[in-house]
Amino acid sequence: MPPVTPVNSIQSSAARLASRRPALCFRVYPGGATSSYSLSANLKDKPLVKKERVVILGSGWAGYTFARSLDRTKFEPVVISPRSYFVFTPLLASTAVGTLEFRAVLEPIRRLPGVDFYQGWADDVDFARKKIHIEANATDDLVKMAVIPGPSGPGAAKLRGVKGEEFSLSYDKLVIACGAYSQTFGIDGVREHASFLRDIGEARRIRLRVLSLFEQCAHREDPTAPADSSAGRLTDDDKRTLLHFAIVGGGPTGIEFAAELNDLIYEDLARIYPGLMQFVKITVYDIAPKVLPMFDQALAKYAMDTFARQGIQVKTEHHLERVRLADGYLGAEHGALRIKVKECGDEEVGAGLVVWSTGLMQNPLVEKLAAKEFALSGTKEVTHLEKDPKTGGLVTDQYLRARTNGDKGGLLEDVFVIGDCSVMENERSLPKTAQVASQQASSLAKRLNSGDIAAKPFRFRNWGTLTYLGSWKAIHQSKTELKGWIAWIVWRGAYLTKSMSVRNKIMVPVYWATCFLFGRDINRF
């Protein structure tokens, strides 16, 4: 029989071990997240210190950059977003035409080490109790599909209103980085019929639509039969309608998509559908006197001249008033659209695809938080977040802390706003770009990591603006101005170096080389 160790000997051994190596224990919070504590043998000398939970609303340029920059040894970052990935938006237009594959511009949030993630929408924030109310978005779309009965029988499968699980999550510090939505200015039919280019799902739908339009126009049951719209066969006018691609908005997103689409059509699809090239037309509509307003007049003119040589029409000072489905079989069977333009009178313009890129409007959560009145713990004064009257964004001080607009005004010391939904009180003209959002996120993370939030106010450093024009040409404006092939090299080099992960820094040039050698991917899937 082995000797029995006295109890007091075990206790003394445990005490010696604890004095040499601190133990680690965890506290469980609502939502399943944990925070760690370091326990010392001499608890009177070293009180328990927990890592602060920093909740980040959004996984865009601001939210993702902040989450990957925050010191995980000091903080416990938690990301809440309806999508489980970050999108490298400057290359999104390339994925919409097959130059790049979709996964080459995505970064999964769950692969950030030491970062917790909840897929869902932040529905509300209780600033007094420091709690966020969340609706989960983890259910597959196949589960949400249901056959909605029609008046005379079963209808098509549609997404039914399945509400996700609701729960609350506490925070020590809150970073609002939920971004913005595409601005439609309330124009009739835009939400229902136009396509947007802000997420990977939208890029995929655009890619499928473009390839589908060419396939529809190339198909005829009997090649010897004459075209007859009454018999469901496309006439030449029908093909001109379906192969008209209208891009609304003359900013970098709209211009780059028009350029990428032109490359796809004339470098790849022209070899497959040579007989359809006579019907193809790409038009850029913009309400402003010139496209690319962030560039000086010389570079903007170079862009318009380049488009003119490529056959892309640019119509400035044109006001779109309505987008609707075309009448008859062309709309019902082929999804053709009609656009009403003020400058064209009563005559409507036909198009097979309308891509909408006209600016940003605030996220509904931002609108809700700005209208919310609350009293902070320990006070009776009712206050609310300050809202910028021009853009609707939340106003911050120079350290990106949220401003309140009560009787005296003040700050929410533990609430920060960055990215497209923020407006700095002393720099209200900052552009809503990825460059600004990522710099704000890096600046805030650096100051939190240092422990001094007021160490240095945020200052935006403009690294320049780039736009691709197609056919290996681009424009670049900063301290020096570049255009043509040299600017295209800078454009590709800048976006490659800014890719977040090593994986995508490798995959992006691989896809570029594959496109150069073998052409773009034209598979429909």
ZISUL-V99190 format. One record per backbone hydrogen bond with DSSP energy under -0.5 kcal/mol. NH is the residue of the N-H (numbers start at 1). CO is the residue of the C=O. E is the energy in kcal/mol with one decimal. If there is no record, write none. Layout:
# ZISUL-V99190
nh:NH co:CO e:E
nh:NH co:CO e:E
This chain:
# ZISUL-V99190
nh:10 co:6 e:-1.7
nh:11 co:7 e:-2.3
nh:12 co:8 e:-2.0
nh:13 co:9 e:-2.1
nh:14 co:10 e:-2.6
nh:15 co:11 e:-2.1
nh:16 co:12 e:-2.3
nh:17 co:13 e:-2.4
nh:18 co:14 e:-2.5
nh:19 co:15 e:-1.9
nh:20 co:16 e:-1.2
nh:21 co:17 e:-2.5
nh:23 co:39 e:-0.9
nh:25 co:37 e:-1.4
nh:27 co:35 e:-2.1
nh:29 co:33 e:-3.0
nh:32 co:29 e:-1.8
nh:35 co:27 e:-1.6
nh:37 co:25 e:-2.0
nh:38 co:49 e:-0.5
nh:39 co:23 e:-2.3
nh:39 co:37 e:-0.6
nh:41 co:18 e:-0.6
nh:43 co:41 e:-1.1
nh:45 co:42 e:-0.6
nh:46 co:42 e:-1.5
nh:47 co:45 e:-0.5
nh:51 co:36 e:-0.8
nh:52 co:74 e:-1.0
nh:54 co:52 e:-0.6
nh:54 co:76 e:-1.6
nh:55 co:53 e:-0.6
nh:55 co:173 e:-2.5
nh:56 co:78 e:-3.4
nh:57 co:55 e:-0.5
nh:57 co:175 e:-2.7
nh:58 co:56 e:-0.9
nh:58 co:80 e:-2.4
nh:60 co:177 e:-0.6
nh:64 co:60 e:-2.7
nh:65 co:60 e:-0.5
nh:65 co:61 e:-1.3
nh:66 co:62 e:-2.1
nh:67 co:63 e:-2.3
nh:68 co:64 e:-2.1
nh:69 co:65 e:-1.0
nh:70 co:66 e:-1.4
nh:72 co:70 e:-0.6
nh:74 co:71 e:-1.0
nh:75 co:71 e:-2.0
nh:76 co:52 e:-3.1
nh:77 co:75 e:-0.6
nh:78 co:54 e:-2.6
nh:79 co:116 e:-2.8
nh:80 co:56 e:-2.9
nh:81 co:118 e:-1.8
nh:86 co:107 e:-2.5
nh:88 co:105 e:-2.9
nh:89 co:87 e:-1.7
nh:91 co:88 e:-1.7
nh:92 co:89 e:-2.0
nh:95 co:91 e:-1.1
nh:96 co:92 e:-1.3
nh:97 co:94 e:-0.7
nh:98 co:95 e:-0.8
nh:99 co:94 e:-1.7
nh:100 co:94 e:-1.2
nh:104 co:101 e:-1.5
nh:105 co:102 e:-1.8
nh:106 co:103 e:-0.9
nh:107 co:86 e:-1.9
nh:109 co:84 e:-1.9
nh:110 co:84 e:-0.5
nh:111 co:108 e:-1.0
nh:112 co:109 e:-2.1
nh:113 co:111 e:-0.7
nh:115 co:112 e:-1.5
nh:116 co:77 e:-2.2
nh:116 co:114 e:-0.5
nh:118 co:79 e:-2.6
nh:120 co:81 e:-1.3
nh:120 co:118 e:-0.9
nh:121 co:135 e:-2.9
nh:123 co:121 e:-0.8
nh:123 co:133 e:-2.7
nh:124 co:133 e:-1.4
nh:126 co:131 e:-3.5
nh:127 co:125 e:-0.9
nh:130 co:126 e:-1.2
nh:131 co:126 e:-1.8
nh:132 co:169 e:-2.8
nh:133 co:124 e:-2.6
nh:134 co:132 e:-0.5
nh:134 co:167 e:-3.1
nh:135 co:121 e:-2.6
nh:136 co:134 e:-0.5
nh:136 co:165 e:-3.4
nh:137 co:119 e:-2.7
nh:143 co:140 e:-1.0
nh:144 co:140 e:-1.2
nh:145 co:141 e:-1.1
nh:146 co:158 e:-2.1
nh:148 co:146 e:-0.8
nh:148 co:156 e:-1.2
nh:149 co:147 e:-0.7
nh:150 co:153 e:-3.2
nh:153 co:150 e:-0.9
nh:155 co:148 e:-0.8
nh:158 co:146 e:-2.5
nh:160 co:144 e:-2.5
nh:160 co:158 e:-0.6
nh:162 co:160 e:-2.4
nh:163 co:161 e:-0.7
nh:167 co:134 e:-2.1
nh:169 co:132 e:-2.0
nh:171 co:130 e:-1.8
nh:172 co:53 e:-2.4
nh:173 co:53 e:-2.2
nh:174 co:414 e:-2.9
nh:175 co:55 e:-2.9
nh:176 co:174 e:-0.5
nh:176 co:416 e:-3.4
nh:177 co:57 e:-1.8
nh:177 co:175 e:-0.8
nh:181 co:361 e:-3.2
nh:183 co:359 e:-2.1
nh:187 co:184 e:-1.9
nh:188 co:321 e:-0.7
nh:190 co:187 e:-1.5
nh:193 co:189 e:-2.3
nh:194 co:190 e:-2.1
nh:195 co:354 e:-3.3
nh:197 co:356 e:-0.5
nh:203 co:199 e:-1.9
nh:204 co:200 e:-2.1
nh:205 co:201 e:-2.0
nh:206 co:202 e:-2.1
nh:207 co:203 e:-2.2
nh:208 co:204 e:-2.3
nh:209 co:205 e:-2.3
nh:210 co:206 e:-2.6
nh:211 co:207 e:-1.9
nh:212 co:208 e:-2.3
nh:213 co:209 e:-2.3
nh:214 co:210 e:-1.6
nh:215 co:211 e:-1.9
nh:216 co:212 e:-2.6
nh:217 co:213 e:-2.1
nh:218 co:214 e:-1.5
nh:219 co:215 e:-1.0
nh:223 co:221 e:-0.5
nh:225 co:222 e:-1.8
nh:231 co:228 e:-0.9
nh:232 co:229 e:-1.5
nh:233 co:228 e:-2.6
nh:239 co:235 e:-2.0
nh:240 co:236 e:-2.0
nh:241 co:237 e:-1.8
nh:242 co:238 e:-2.6
nh:243 co:239 e:-2.4
nh:244 co:241 e:-1.4
nh:245 co:243 e:-0.6
nh:245 co:281 e:-3.0
nh:246 co:244 e:-0.6
nh:246 co:353 e:-2.6
nh:247 co:245 e:-0.5
nh:247 co:283 e:-3.1
nh:248 co:246 e:-0.5
nh:248 co:355 e:-2.9
nh:249 co:247 e:-0.7
nh:249 co:285 e:-3.5
nh:251 co:357 e:-0.5
nh:255 co:251 e:-2.5
nh:256 co:252 e:-2.6
nh:257 co:253 e:-2.1
nh:258 co:254 e:-2.2
nh:259 co:255 e:-2.1
nh:260 co:256 e:-2.6
nh:261 co:257 e:-2.8
nh:262 co:258 e:-2.1
nh:263 co:259 e:-2.0
nh:264 co:260 e:-2.3
nh:265 co:261 e:-2.4
nh:266 co:262 e:-2.4
nh:267 co:263 e:-2.2
nh:268 co:264 e:-1.5
nh:269 co:264 e:-2.3
nh:270 co:265 e:-1.6
nh:271 co:268 e:-0.7
nh:272 co:268 e:-0.7
nh:273 co:269 e:-3.3
nh:276 co:273 e:-1.6
nh:277 co:274 e:-0.9
nh:279 co:276 e:-1.7
nh:280 co:276 e:-0.6
nh:280 co:277 e:-0.8
nh:281 co:243 e:-2.1
nh:283 co:245 e:-2.5
nh:284 co:313 e:-3.0
nh:285 co:247 e:-2.8
nh:285 co:283 e:-0.5
nh:286 co:315 e:-2.1
nh:292 co:250 e:-3.1
nh:295 co:292 e:-1.8
nh:300 co:296 e:-2.3
nh:301 co:297 e:-2.3
nh:302 co:298 e:-2.0
nh:303 co:299 e:-2.1
nh:304 co:300 e:-2.1
nh:305 co:301 e:-2.6
nh:306 co:302 e:-2.3
nh:307 co:303 e:-2.2
nh:308 co:304 e:-2.2
nh:309 co:305 e:-1.9
nh:310 co:306 e:-1.4
nh:311 co:307 e:-0.6
nh:311 co:308 e:-0.8
nh:312 co:307 e:-2.5
nh:313 co:282 e:-2.4
nh:313 co:311 e:-0.6
nh:315 co:284 e:-3.3
nh:315 co:313 e:-0.5
nh:316 co:314 e:-0.7
nh:317 co:288 e:-1.8
nh:318 co:286 e:-2.2
nh:320 co:318 e:-0.6
nh:321 co:340 e:-3.1
nh:322 co:340 e:-1.1
nh:323 co:188 e:-2.3
nh:324 co:338 e:-2.4
nh:326 co:336 e:-2.8
nh:330 co:327 e:-0.5
nh:331 co:327 e:-0.7
nh:331 co:328 e:-0.7
nh:332 co:328 e:-2.4
nh:333 co:329 e:-2.8
nh:334 co:329 e:-0.9
nh:334 co:330 e:-0.5
nh:335 co:331 e:-1.1
nh:336 co:330 e:-2.0
nh:337 co:351 e:-3.3
nh:338 co:324 e:-3.0
nh:339 co:349 e:-3.2
nh:340 co:322 e:-2.5
nh:341 co:339 e:-0.6
nh:341 co:347 e:-0.5
nh:342 co:319 e:-3.1
nh:344 co:341 e:-1.5
nh:345 co:342 e:-1.4
nh:347 co:344 e:-1.0
nh:349 co:339 e:-3.2
nh:351 co:337 e:-2.0
nh:352 co:244 e:-2.0
nh:353 co:244 e:-1.2
nh:355 co:246 e:-2.7
nh:356 co:195 e:-3.5
nh:356 co:354 e:-0.6
nh:357 co:248 e:-3.0
nh:357 co:355 e:-0.5
nh:361 co:181 e:-3.1
nh:363 co:179 e:-0.7
nh:366 co:363 e:-0.8
nh:367 co:363 e:-1.7
nh:368 co:364 e:-2.3
nh:369 co:365 e:-2.7
nh:370 co:366 e:-2.4
nh:371 co:367 e:-1.3
nh:372 co:368 e:-0.5
nh:372 co:369 e:-0.7
nh:374 co:383 e:-2.6
nh:376 co:381 e:-0.5
nh:379 co:376 e:-2.0
nh:383 co:374 e:-3.1
nh:385 co:369 e:-0.6
nh:386 co:403 e:-2.8
nh:388 co:393 e:-3.2
nh:392 co:388 e:-2.1
nh:394 co:421 e:-2.6
nh:395 co:386 e:-2.3
nh:396 co:423 e:-2.2
nh:397 co:401 e:-1.9
nh:400 co:397 e:-1.8
nh:402 co:412 e:-0.5
nh:402 co:415 e:-2.7
nh:403 co:395 e:-2.6
nh:404 co:410 e:-2.3
nh:405 co:384 e:-3.0
nh:410 co:404 e:-1.5
nh:412 co:402 e:-2.5
nh:413 co:411 e:-0.8
nh:415 co:412 e:-1.7
nh:416 co:174 e:-3.0
nh:417 co:400 e:-1.8
nh:418 co:176 e:-2.2
nh:421 co:418 e:-0.5
nh:422 co:419 e:-1.7
nh:423 co:394 e:-2.3
nh:424 co:427 e:-0.5
nh:425 co:396 e:-2.4
nh:427 co:424 e:-0.7
nh:430 co:427 e:-1.3
nh:433 co:431 e:-1.6
nh:437 co:433 e:-2.1
nh:438 co:434 e:-2.6
nh:439 co:435 e:-1.7
nh:440 co:436 e:-2.4
nh:441 co:437 e:-2.2
nh:442 co:438 e:-2.3
nh:443 co:439 e:-2.3
nh:444 co:440 e:-2.5
nh:445 co:441 e:-2.4
nh:446 co:442 e:-2.2
nh:447 co:443 e:-1.9
nh:448 co:444 e:-2.3
nh:449 co:445 e:-2.6
nh:450 co:446 e:-1.5
nh:451 co:447 e:-0.8
nh:451 co:448 e:-0.6
nh:452 co:447 e:-1.1
nh:455 co:452 e:-1.5
nh:458 co:398 e:-2.8
nh:462 co:460 e:-0.6
nh:463 co:461 e:-0.7
nh:465 co:477 e:-2.3
nh:467 co:475 e:-1.9
nh:469 co:473 e:-2.8
nh:470 co:473 e:-0.8
nh:473 co:470 e:-0.9
nh:474 co:484 e:-1.1
nh:475 co:467 e:-2.2
nh:476 co:482 e:-2.8
nh:477 co:465 e:-2.3
nh:478 co:480 e:-1.5
nh:482 co:476 e:-2.7
nh:484 co:474 e:-1.9
nh:486 co:483 e:-0.5
nh:488 co:484 e:-1.6
nh:489 co:485 e:-1.9
nh:490 co:486 e:-2.0
nh:491 co:487 e:-2.6
nh:492 co:488 e:-2.4
nh:493 co:489 e:-2.5
nh:494 co:490 e:-2.8
nh:495 co:491 e:-1.9
nh:496 co:492 e:-2.1
nh:497 co:493 e:-2.2
nh:498 co:494 e:-1.5
nh:499 co:495 e:-0.6
nh:499 co:496 e:-0.9
nh:505 co:501 e:-1.7
nh:506 co:502 e:-1.2
nh:506 co:503 e:-0.6
nh:507 co:503 e:-2.6
nh:508 co:504 e:-2.4
nh:510 co:506 e:-1.4
nh:511 co:507 e:-2.5
nh:512 co:508 e:-2.3
nh:513 co:509 e:-2.5
nh:514 co:510 e:-2.4
nh:515 co:511 e:-2.6
nh:516 co:512 e:-2.2
nh:517 co:513 e:-2.3
nh:518 co:514 e:-2.9
nh:519 co:515 e:-1.7
nh:521 co:98 e:-1.3
nh:522 co:520 e:-0.5
nh:525 co:523 e:-0.6
